[in-house]
Amino acid sequence: MAQEFTFKRGLKKDAPKRVIEALKTCFGVDARLQDDECVVSYGALKKMRVRVGETLVVDTESKRDVPEEVAIDTNARFRCFLDKATGYTTKQRAKKAQEAAKRAADDD
């Protein structure tokens, strides 16, 4: 399932570097961007494809049968990654998503 996230104002310029650092910090993986894309695996994430451009696009594929503590840990690390990569907190990202959905509904 692919999700798209915007970068906080002023953070788009060094987004590729920030995304790699966020992957290393939050997941402890040795990540590298190749053609503005990176694929990693961790815990309950079978595969996470990260694309960096004007926005951050994250496509995840989850493992189904993992212990609950692994799922909770993976979810916390995923939120940590998004916080550091985009510059927005979970609450701020949720608010931006609601605003985008409202604008889309108003356009219809």
Secondary structure by P-SEA (a helix, b strand, c coil): cbbbbbcccccccaaaaaaaaaaaaaccccccccccbbbbbcccccbbbbbbccbbbbbbbbbccccaaaaaaaaaaaaaaaaaaccccaaaaaaaaaaaaaaaaaac
